[in-house]
Amino acid sequence: MSNHDPRRGPVRGGLSRRDALRRLGVLGAGALTAPSILAACGDDDDAGGGATTAGGADTTAGGSATTAGGAATTAGGTTPAGDVGAELAGLLGIDPSADNGEGVAFQLGCVLALTGNGSFYGATMTRGTDLGVKHVAAAGGPNIEVIYKDHKSGDAQAATQAMTEIGTAGIPAKFASYADGLGAMLAGTEQYKCFTLDGGGGTSIFAQGMPYFWGTRAITPNDALPGLFEYVKQTSPDARTVGLTGWDIGEPSNSIVKEDVLAKIADAGYEFNDLYELFPPNTTDFAATLTKIQANEPDVLLCGCYGQDPGFLLDQSQTAGLSALMYGFEFTPDGINASNGAYDSVGWTFAYDYFDAGNPVSPLAKLFVREFEAEYGEPPDFYAANFYENTLVLWEVIRRVLASGGDINDGTQLDAALQENLTVVSVYGGDDSTVGSYTLDPTTHSVIQRPMGVFRYQDGSVTPLAYYDIGGADFQMA
């Protein structure tokens, strides 16, 4: 376990609309300009202390489930009541006669927003990671020691220092957020050959194809836009123009993201109205931004910001009297709190690969939600789900290296093992008897298949409005 203890519709003219979408996706740090970037980690303690994970009960499943590259299948055989390790091993199709790394010590870096405005993300990601580590050990896997580092909510200097500390310590793998510290860690990730999974920010557009770096969630807002636009067409057919406001994460990332966003607007048949107003992450006063939006207001306003920022923006937009349909790409308790009641009274519609803990689909998702609630006393959010999932993917990669007789402390071998089969296990998707999966692209290192949708939060609950996959594939109204 870690040395942290984190247990501790669019809106039109300020009025809620039935056809508001639902959810926002995360870029964690640079949504608008650099989709998919956020995700942090833990409390306000050390920026580099070691954290040992639990060893758990080393039991394995005796079932006969088979895997498809980590992708999923049903459990075989019977699982003793209360034996989470055996249950998980069965769902993952673990062969108890194989070398699964049982009891082997393995160090994992985890660079998150332990402090700063994004510390909410650090706490929830820590929870997901720690629970995953505990379950992997209980299911007959390695004893993973998590070395937490703090990028201070996207601070480049802190991120670079964290990467240097991990690299010089010879740690072969890490979990990351904010698209590897808003890009600051990407060079070190390659230099030290540190196999990396970013389930908080994904790759964004600017970090695609970087060596050893894999984004394990959809890029926001970019990947969510095709499905979102289809939803808007069906629910607000009179909307014609689209503009965007969101995070300024600097060049060249801003321009790379903007080019892709404008292309998706055009591909959907909408007109870009030349509103592309950026502001610094962690903004709390949107007076200047809202004045510029009022001067050139589109029919549809994309809000590419994350954390507390969407809440502040929605709240202050009510006073500004905007009439645009507002859609976000993330939904968190931080946003609810910052909205000063606007999320509940007006509603917040968002689009991304949101994890709906109230309606888990697959046996693995149900196990995760059940055990997370038992461990922490509340349901998991999107970021906890992603980091729990990343832990299971890491174990799959470790098993592949062991099966070939390789060295699991070599980041190059871990990276090559992932590429043997880029379809891996997921707590998203699947059905009542089958575990879900997602698929990564060998060139972009981003997801090319992952369930997502449009959702709306209001009056204390989230309602799904539409479902689709990357690129708007398999779109259907909820």
C-alpha positions as CSV (number, residue, x, y, z in Angstrom):
1,M,0.0,0.0,0.0
2,S,1.1,3.6,-0.2
3,N,2.3,5.9,2.5
4,H,-0.7,8.1,1.7
5,D,-4.2,7.5,3.2
6,P,-6.7,9.1,0.9
7,R,-9.7,7.5,2.5
8,R,-9.8,10.5,4.5
9,G,-27.1,20.0,-20.9
10,P,-26.0,21.9,-21.8
11,V,-27.1,25.1,-20.2
12,R,-28.8,27.7,-22.3
13,G,-29.1,31.2,-20.9
14,G,-28.6,29.9,-17.4
15,L,-31.6,27.5,-17.6
16,S,-31.3,23.8,-17.7
17,R,-32.3,21.9,-20.9
18,R,-33.7,18.5,-21.3
19,D,-31.4,17.9,-24.2
20,A,-28.2,18.7,-22.3
21,L,-25.4,16.2,-22.7
22,R,-23.6,14.6,-20.0
23,R,-20.0,14.4,-19.4
24,L,-16.6,15.7,-19.9
25,G,-13.6,13.4,-20.1
26,V,-10.4,14.6,-18.7
27,L,-7.5,16.1,-19.8
28,G,-6.6,16.8,-16.4
29,A,-4.4,19.6,-17.4
30,G,-4.9,21.1,-20.7
31,A,-8.2,20.0,-21.8
32,L,-8.9,22.5,-24.3
33,T,-5.6,23.0,-25.7
34,A,-4.2,19.6,-24.8
35,P,-7.0,17.2,-24.4
36,S,-6.8,14.6,-21.8
37,I,-4.2,15.6,-19.4
38,L,-5.2,15.6,-15.8
39,A,-5.0,13.2,-13.0
40,A,-3.1,13.5,-9.9
41,C,-2.3,11.6,-6.7
42,G,-2.6,11.7,-3.0
43,D,-2.3,13.9,0.0
44,D,0.0,16.8,0.7
45,D,2.9,14.7,1.9
46,D,6.2,13.9,0.4
47,A,7.1,14.5,-3.2
48,G,9.2,11.4,-3.3
49,G,8.9,9.1,-0.4
50,G,8.6,5.4,-1.0
51,A,5.4,3.7,-0.3
52,T,5.0,0.0,0.2
53,T,2.0,-1.8,-1.0
54,A,0.2,-4.6,0.7
55,G,1.2,-8.1,0.2
56,G,-2.3,-9.5,0.6
57,A,-3.3,-13.1,0.6
58,D,-1.5,-15.0,-2.1
59,T,-4.3,-17.1,-3.4
60,T,-5.1,-17.8,-7.0
61,A,-8.2,-18.9,-8.8
62,G,-8.6,-22.5,-9.9
63,G,-11.1,-21.7,-12.6
64,S,-10.5,-22.3,-16.3
65,A,-11.1,-18.8,-17.7
66,T,-9.1,-17.9,-20.8
67,T,-7.8,-14.5,-21.7
68,A,-7.5,-12.7,-25.0
69,G,-4.5,-10.5,-24.5
70,G,-5.7,-9.3,-21.3
71,A,-9.1,-8.6,-22.7
72,A,-11.4,-10.6,-21.1
73,T,-13.4,-13.4,-20.4
74,T,-15.6,-15.0,-17.9
75,A,-14.5,-16.7,-14.7
76,G,-14.4,-20.5,-14.7
77,G,-15.0,-22.7,-11.7
78,T,-16.1,-21.6,-8.3
79,T,-14.8,-18.9,-6.1
80,P,-15.0,-19.1,-2.3
81,A,-17.2,-16.3,-0.8
82,G,-15.1,-13.3,0.2
83,D,-12.0,-14.5,-1.5
84,V,-11.3,-11.4,-3.7
85,G,-8.0,-12.7,-4.9
86,A,-9.4,-15.9,-6.2
87,E,-12.4,-14.0,-7.7
88,L,-10.1,-11.6,-9.6
89,A,-7.8,-14.3,-10.8
90,G,-10.7,-16.2,-12.2
91,L,-12.1,-13.1,-14.0
92,L,-8.7,-12.4,-15.5
93,G,-8.2,-16.0,-16.5
94,I,-5.0,-16.4,-14.5
95,D,-3.3,-19.8,-14.9
96,P,-2.2,-20.8,-11.4
97,S,0.5,-23.1,-12.8
98,A,2.2,-20.2,-14.7
99,D,4.8,-17.8,-13.3
100,N,2.5,-14.8,-12.4
101,G,5.1,-13.1,-10.2
102,E,3.7,-14.3,-7.0
103,G,5.5,-12.6,-4.1
104,V,8.1,-10.9,-6.3
105,A,9.0,-7.4,-5.3
106,F,8.4,-4.8,-8.0
107,Q,8.8,-1.0,-7.8
108,L,6.3,1.3,-9.5
109,G,6.7,5.1,-9.8
110,C,3.5,7.1,-9.6
111,V,3.8,10.8,-10.4
112,L,0.6,12.6,-9.6
113,A,-0.8,15.9,-8.3
114,L,-0.2,15.3,-4.6
115,T,-0.4,19.0,-3.8
116,G,-1.9,22.0,-5.4
117,N,-5.3,22.6,-6.9
118,G,-5.3,19.2,-8.5
119,S,-4.7,17.3,-5.3
120,F,-8.3,15.9,-5.5
121,Y,-7.1,13.9,-8.5
122,G,-4.0,12.7,-6.6
123,A,-6.1,11.4,-3.8
124,T,-8.6,9.4,-6.0
125,M,-5.8,8.1,-8.2
126,T,-3.9,6.9,-5.2
127,R,-6.9,5.1,-4.0
128,G,-7.4,3.3,-7.3
129,T,-3.7,2.4,-7.5
130,D,-3.5,1.1,-3.9
131,L,-6.6,-1.0,-4.3
132,G,-5.3,-2.5,-7.5
133,V,-1.9,-3.3,-5.9
134,K,-3.6,-5.0,-3.0
135,H,-5.8,-7.1,-5.3
136,V,-2.9,-8.1,-7.6
137,A,-1.0,-9.5,-4.6
138,A,-4.1,-11.3,-3.3
139,A,-4.7,-12.8,-6.8
140,G,-1.2,-14.4,-6.9
141,G,0.8,-11.5,-8.4
142,P,3.8,-9.5,-7.4
143,N,4.1,-7.3,-4.3
144,I,4.2,-3.9,-5.9
145,E,5.9,-1.1,-4.0
146,V,4.5,2.3,-5.2
147,I,6.9,5.2,-5.1
148,Y,4.8,8.3,-5.1
149,K,6.1,11.6,-6.5
150,D,4.4,15.0,-6.7
151,H,4.2,17.1,-9.9
152,K,2.3,19.7,-7.9
153,S,-0.7,19.9,-10.2
154,G,1.2,20.3,-13.5
155,D,4.3,22.2,-12.3
156,A,7.0,21.6,-15.0
157,Q,10.0,21.8,-12.6
158,A,8.4,19.5,-10.1
159,A,7.5,17.0,-12.8
160,T,11.0,17.0,-14.3
161,Q,12.5,16.5,-10.8
162,A,10.2,13.6,-10.1
163,M,11.0,11.9,-13.4
164,T,14.8,12.3,-12.7
165,E,14.4,10.8,-9.3
166,I,12.5,7.8,-10.7
167,G,14.9,7.3,-13.6
168,T,18.1,7.5,-11.5
169,A,16.6,5.1,-9.0
170,G,16.2,2.6,-11.8
171,I,12.5,2.2,-11.4
172,P,11.3,0.5,-14.6
173,A,7.7,1.6,-14.8
174,K,5.4,4.4,-13.6
175,F,1.8,5.7,-13.7
176,A,1.4,9.3,-14.6
177,S,-1.2,12.1,-15.0
178,Y,-1.6,15.4,-16.8
179,A,-0.2,13.8,-19.9
180,D,3.0,13.1,-18.2
181,G,3.2,16.4,-16.3
182,L,2.0,18.5,-19.3
183,G,4.8,17.1,-21.3
184,A,7.6,17.9,-18.9
185,M,8.4,14.2,-18.1
186,L,8.2,12.9,-21.7
187,A,11.9,13.4,-22.4
188,G,12.9,11.7,-19.2
189,T,10.5,8.9,-19.8
190,E,12.4,8.1,-23.0
191,Q,15.8,8.8,-21.6
192,Y,15.3,6.4,-18.7
193,K,13.3,3.9,-20.7
194,C,10.5,4.1,-18.1
195,F,7.4,2.2,-19.2
196,T,4.5,4.5,-18.5
197,L,0.7,4.3,-18.4
198,D,-1.2,7.6,-18.1
199,G,-4.8,7.0,-17.1
200,G,-5.4,10.5,-16.0
201,G,-4.7,12.6,-19.1
202,G,-4.1,10.0,-21.7
203,T,-1.7,11.1,-24.4
204,S,-3.6,14.2,-25.4
205,I,-2.9,15.2,-29.0
206,F,0.5,16.7,-28.3
207,A,2.0,13.6,-26.6
208,Q,1.0,10.9,-29.1
209,G,3.6,8.4,-30.2
210,M,6.1,9.3,-27.5
211,P,8.5,6.4,-26.6
212,Y,7.5,4.3,-23.6
213,F,4.5,6.5,-23.0
214,W,0.9,5.1,-23.3
215,G,-2.3,7.1,-22.7
216,T,-4.9,4.6,-21.4
217,R,-8.0,6.8,-21.6
218,A,-9.7,8.7,-24.4
219,I,-8.3,12.1,-25.4
220,T,-10.5,15.0,-24.3
221,P,-12.1,16.9,-25.7
222,N,-11.0,15.5,-29.1
223,D,-12.1,11.9,-28.9
224,A,-15.4,12.8,-27.4
225,L,-16.3,15.4,-30.0
226,P,-17.7,13.2,-32.9
227,G,-20.2,11.5,-30.6
228,L,-21.1,14.8,-28.8
229,F,-21.8,16.5,-32.1
230,E,-24.1,13.6,-33.1
231,Y,-25.9,14.1,-29.9
232,V,-26.3,17.8,-30.5
233,K,-27.6,17.2,-34.0
234,Q,-30.3,14.9,-32.6
235,T,-31.3,17.1,-29.7
236,S,-30.6,20.7,-30.8
237,P,-30.9,20.6,-34.6
238,D,-31.0,24.4,-34.9
239,A,-27.5,24.8,-33.5
240,R,-25.0,25.9,-36.2
241,T,-21.9,27.6,-34.8
242,V,-19.3,26.2,-32.3
243,G,-16.7,27.9,-30.2
244,L,-14.4,26.8,-27.5
245,T,-13.0,28.1,-24.2
246,G,-10.5,26.2,-22.1
247,W,-7.0,25.7,-20.7
248,D,-3.9,27.4,-22.1
249,I,-1.1,24.9,-21.8
250,G,1.4,26.7,-24.0
251,E,2.8,26.2,-27.5
252,P,3.2,24.0,-29.5
253,S,0.6,22.0,-27.6
254,N,-2.2,24.7,-28.0
255,S,-1.9,24.8,-31.7
256,I,-1.7,21.0,-32.1
257,V,-4.9,20.6,-30.1
258,K,-6.7,23.5,-31.8
259,E,-6.0,22.1,-35.3
260,D,-7.6,18.8,-34.4
261,V,-10.6,20.4,-32.7
262,L,-11.3,22.7,-35.6
263,A,-11.1,19.7,-38.0
264,K,-13.6,17.8,-35.9
265,I,-16.0,20.8,-35.9
266,A,-15.8,21.0,-39.7
267,D,-16.1,17.2,-40.1
268,A,-19.4,17.3,-38.1
269,G,-20.8,20.0,-40.4
270,Y,-20.7,22.9,-38.0
271,E,-19.3,26.3,-38.4
272,F,-16.4,27.5,-36.2
273,N,-17.3,31.1,-35.1
274,D,-13.7,32.1,-34.4
275,L,-14.1,31.9,-30.6
276,Y,-11.2,30.0,-29.1
277,E,-10.6,31.7,-25.8
278,L,-7.9,30.2,-23.5
279,F,-7.2,30.8,-19.9
280,P,-4.6,29.4,-17.4
281,P,-5.4,26.2,-15.5
282,N,-6.8,26.8,-12.0
283,T,-8.6,30.0,-13.0
284,T,-11.2,31.1,-10.5
285,D,-12.3,34.5,-11.9
286,F,-13.8,34.2,-15.4
287,A,-14.9,37.8,-15.8
288,A,-12.5,38.6,-18.7
289,T,-13.1,35.3,-20.4
290,L,-16.9,35.6,-20.2
291,T,-16.8,39.2,-21.6
292,K,-15.0,37.8,-24.7
293,I,-17.5,35.0,-25.0
294,Q,-20.4,37.4,-24.8
295,A,-18.9,39.5,-27.6
296,N,-18.8,36.4,-30.0
297,E,-21.1,33.8,-28.5
298,P,-21.6,30.6,-30.5
299,D,-24.6,28.3,-30.4
300,V,-22.5,25.6,-28.9
301,L,-19.7,26.4,-26.4
302,L,-17.2,23.6,-25.7
303,C,-15.6,24.0,-22.3
304,G,-12.2,22.3,-22.3
305,C,-11.2,22.8,-18.7
306,Y,-10.9,20.5,-15.7
307,G,-10.9,20.2,-11.9
308,Q,-12.6,23.1,-10.2
309,D,-12.5,25.3,-13.3
310,P,-15.7,24.0,-14.9
311,G,-17.6,24.7,-11.7
312,F,-16.4,28.3,-11.4
313,L,-17.1,28.8,-15.1
314,L,-20.6,27.5,-15.0
315,D,-21.5,29.4,-11.9
316,Q,-20.2,32.7,-13.3
317,S,-21.8,32.1,-16.7
318,Q,-25.2,32.4,-15.0
319,T,-24.5,36.0,-14.1
320,A,-23.2,36.7,-17.6
321,G,-26.4,35.4,-19.1
322,L,-24.9,33.2,-21.8
323,S,-27.3,31.6,-24.1
324,A,-24.9,29.1,-25.7
325,L,-25.3,25.3,-25.1
326,M,-22.4,24.5,-22.8
327,Y,-20.7,21.1,-22.8
328,G,-17.8,20.0,-20.7
329,F,-15.5,17.1,-20.7
330,E,-15.1,16.1,-17.1
331,F,-17.3,15.6,-14.0
332,T,-15.8,15.5,-10.5
333,P,-16.8,16.4,-6.9
334,D,-14.3,19.3,-7.2
335,G,-16.4,20.8,-10.0
336,I,-19.6,20.4,-8.0
337,N,-18.1,22.2,-5.0
338,A,-16.7,25.0,-7.1
339,S,-20.0,25.6,-8.9
340,N,-21.6,27.1,-5.9
341,G,-24.7,25.0,-6.5
342,A,-24.9,25.6,-10.2
343,Y,-24.2,22.0,-11.1
344,D,-27.2,20.9,-9.1
345,S,-29.6,23.8,-10.0
346,V,-28.7,24.4,-13.6
347,G,-27.1,21.1,-14.5
348,W,-23.8,20.1,-16.1
349,T,-23.6,18.2,-19.3
350,F,-20.4,16.4,-20.2
351,A,-18.9,13.9,-22.7
352,Y,-16.0,11.5,-22.3
353,D,-15.2,7.9,-21.1
354,Y,-17.0,8.4,-17.8
355,F,-17.1,5.5,-15.4
356,D,-20.6,5.1,-14.0
357,A,-20.1,3.5,-10.6
358,G,-23.9,3.4,-10.1
359,N,-24.3,1.0,-13.0
360,P,-21.2,-1.3,-13.4
361,V,-21.6,-3.6,-16.3
362,S,-19.1,-6.4,-16.2
363,P,-18.2,-8.8,-13.4
364,L,-14.8,-7.0,-13.1
365,A,-16.5,-3.6,-12.8
366,K,-18.8,-4.9,-10.2
367,L,-16.0,-6.4,-8.2
368,F,-14.1,-3.1,-8.4
369,V,-17.0,-1.0,-7.3
370,R,-17.9,-3.4,-4.5
371,E,-14.4,-3.6,-3.1
372,F,-13.7,0.1,-3.5
373,E,-16.8,1.0,-1.5
374,A,-15.8,-1.5,1.2
375,E,-12.3,-0.1,1.4
376,Y,-13.1,3.6,1.2
377,G,-16.8,4.0,2.2
378,E,-17.9,5.6,-1.1
379,P,-18.2,4.7,-4.8
380,P,-15.2,5.2,-7.1
381,D,-14.9,7.9,-9.7
382,F,-13.4,7.8,-13.2
383,Y,-9.9,8.4,-12.1
384,A,-9.9,5.7,-9.4
385,A,-11.3,3.3,-12.0
386,N,-8.6,4.2,-14.5
387,F,-5.7,3.7,-12.1
388,Y,-7.1,0.4,-10.7
389,E,-7.4,-0.7,-14.3
390,N,-3.8,0.4,-15.0
391,T,-2.6,-1.8,-12.2
392,L,-4.3,-4.8,-13.8
393,V,-2.8,-4.0,-17.2
394,L,0.7,-3.6,-15.6
395,W,0.3,-7.1,-14.1
396,E,-0.7,-8.4,-17.5
397,V,2.5,-6.9,-19.0
398,I,4.6,-8.4,-16.1
399,R,3.1,-11.8,-16.8
400,R,4.0,-11.6,-20.4
401,V,7.6,-10.7,-19.6
402,L,7.8,-13.6,-17.2
403,A,6.3,-16.0,-19.7
404,S,9.2,-15.2,-22.1
405,G,11.8,-15.5,-19.4
406,G,12.6,-11.8,-19.4
407,D,13.5,-9.2,-16.8
408,I,10.5,-7.4,-15.4
409,N,12.8,-4.6,-14.1
410,D,13.6,-3.6,-17.6
411,G,11.3,-0.9,-19.0
412,T,12.2,-1.8,-22.6
413,Q,11.0,-5.3,-22.1
414,L,7.8,-4.2,-20.4
415,D,7.1,-1.8,-23.3
416,A,7.7,-4.6,-25.8
417,A,5.5,-7.0,-23.9
418,L,2.6,-4.5,-24.0
419,Q,2.9,-4.2,-27.8
420,E,2.6,-8.0,-28.2
421,N,-1.2,-7.5,-27.8
422,L,-2.6,-4.0,-27.5
423,T,-6.0,-5.1,-26.4
424,V,-6.0,-5.2,-22.6
425,V,-8.4,-5.7,-19.7
426,S,-10.7,-2.9,-18.6
427,V,-13.3,-2.1,-16.0
428,Y,-15.3,-0.4,-18.8
429,G,-17.4,-2.2,-21.3
430,G,-18.1,-6.0,-21.3
431,D,-21.4,-7.5,-20.3
432,D,-23.0,-9.4,-17.5
433,S,-20.6,-12.4,-18.0
434,T,-17.7,-10.9,-19.9
435,V,-14.9,-8.6,-18.7
436,G,-14.4,-5.5,-20.8
437,S,-11.3,-4.4,-22.8
438,Y,-9.8,-1.4,-24.6
439,T,-7.4,-1.3,-27.4
440,L,-4.3,1.0,-27.9
441,D,-2.9,2.2,-31.2
442,P,0.8,1.1,-31.9
443,T,1.6,4.4,-33.5
444,T,-0.2,7.0,-31.5
445,H,0.0,5.1,-28.2
446,S,-3.5,6.3,-27.5
447,V,-6.8,4.4,-27.3
448,I,-8.6,3.5,-30.5
449,Q,-11.5,1.7,-28.8
450,R,-13.0,2.7,-25.5
451,P,-16.6,3.2,-24.4
452,M,-17.7,6.7,-23.7
453,G,-20.8,8.9,-23.9
454,V,-22.8,12.0,-23.1
455,F,-24.1,12.5,-19.5
456,R,-25.8,15.1,-17.4
457,Y,-25.4,15.8,-13.7
458,Q,-28.2,17.6,-11.9
459,D,-29.9,17.5,-8.5
460,G,-27.4,15.0,-7.1
461,S,-27.4,12.4,-9.8
462,V,-25.9,11.6,-13.2
463,T,-28.1,10.6,-16.1
464,P,-26.7,8.9,-19.3
465,L,-27.9,10.6,-22.5
466,A,-26.0,8.8,-25.2
467,Y,-23.3,6.1,-25.7
468,Y,-20.6,5.7,-28.3
469,D,-17.0,4.8,-28.9
470,I,-14.0,6.6,-30.2
471,G,-14.9,8.6,-33.3
472,G,-18.6,8.4,-32.5
473,A,-18.7,4.8,-33.5
474,D,-21.8,2.8,-32.5
475,F,-23.6,5.9,-31.4
476,Q,-27.0,5.4,-29.6
477,M,-29.2,7.5,-27.5
478,A,-29.5,6.2,-23.9
